[in-house]
Amino acid sequence: MQGRGRVLDTLAEIQERHRAVKELEQSLLELHQIFLDMAVLVEAQVSMQLRTKVCFFRKLIMKVQPRHTQKSHALVKALCVS
């Protein structure tokens, strides 16, 4: 009977390790998703900052060079509003 008890103890230990590995795997998948979400947010923020800078310089140019056509004024408004 002693051999059977050892086998059952070993089986229980293996099952516990398997459960722990599955938990670790799930945690890594969740962490991966967090990094993907952060990458999307950072990309959106960079895009927004770039658009803000472009709008600032275009508006500055419009003030410095008021000879812009209606078409270029409309373009600046379209880029800076959307």
C-alpha positions in Angstrom: 0.0 0.0 0.0 2.9 2.3 0.6 3.8 2.4 -3.1 0.3 3.4 -4.0 0.3 6.2 -1.5 3.5 7.6 -3.0 2.1 7.4 -6.5 -1.0 9.3 -5.4 1.1 11.9 -3.7 3.3 12.3 -6.8 0.1 12.5 -8.9 -1.3 15.2 -6.7 2.0 17.2 -6.8 2.0 16.9 -10.6 -1.6 18.1 -10.8 -0.8 21.0 -8.6 2.2 22.0 -10.7 0.0 21.7 -13.8 -2.6 24.0 -12.3 0.1 26.5 -11.3 1.5 26.5 -14.9 -2.0 27.0 -16.3 -2.5 30.0 -14.0 0.9 31.4 -15.0 0.0 30.9 -18.7 -3.3 32.8 -18.2 -1.5 35.6 -16.4 1.0 35.9 -19.3 -1.9 36.1 -21.8 -3.5 38.8 -19.8 -0.2 40.7 -19.5 0.2 40.4 -23.3 -3.3 41.9 -23.8 -2.4 44.8 -21.5 0.7 45.5 -23.6 -1.3 45.4 -26.8 -3.9 47.8 -25.4 -1.1 50.1 -24.2 0.5 50.1 -27.6 -2.8 51.2 -29.2 -3.2 54.0 -26.6 0.4 55.2 -27.1 0.0 55.2 -30.9 -3.3 57.2 -30.6 -1.7 59.7 -28.3 1.3 60.2 -30.6 -1.0 60.7 -33.5 -3.0 63.2 -31.5 0.1 65.1 -30.5 1.4 65.1 -34.0 -1.9 66.5 -35.3 -1.9 69.2 -32.6 1.6 70.2 -33.6 0.8 70.3 -37.3 -2.3 72.4 -36.6 -0.3 74.8 -34.5 2.3 75.4 -37.2 -0.3 75.6 -40.0 -2.2 78.2 -38.0 1.0 80.1 -37.3 1.9 80.1 -41.0 -1.6 81.3 -41.8 -1.1 84.3 -39.4 2.4 85.0 -40.8 1.3 84.6 -44.4 -2.3 85.8 -44.7 -2.2 85.4 -48.5 -3.3 81.8 -48.3 -6.2 80.9 -50.6 -9.6 79.8 -49.3 -8.7 76.3 -50.3 -5.7 76.1 -47.9 -7.7 77.7 -45.1 -10.3 75.0 -45.6 -7.6 72.3 -45.5 -6.1 73.6 -42.3 -9.6 73.8 -40.7 -10.4 70.2 -41.9 -7.1 68.8 -40.5 -7.3 70.6 -37.2 -11.0 69.8 -36.4 -11.1 66.1 -37.2 
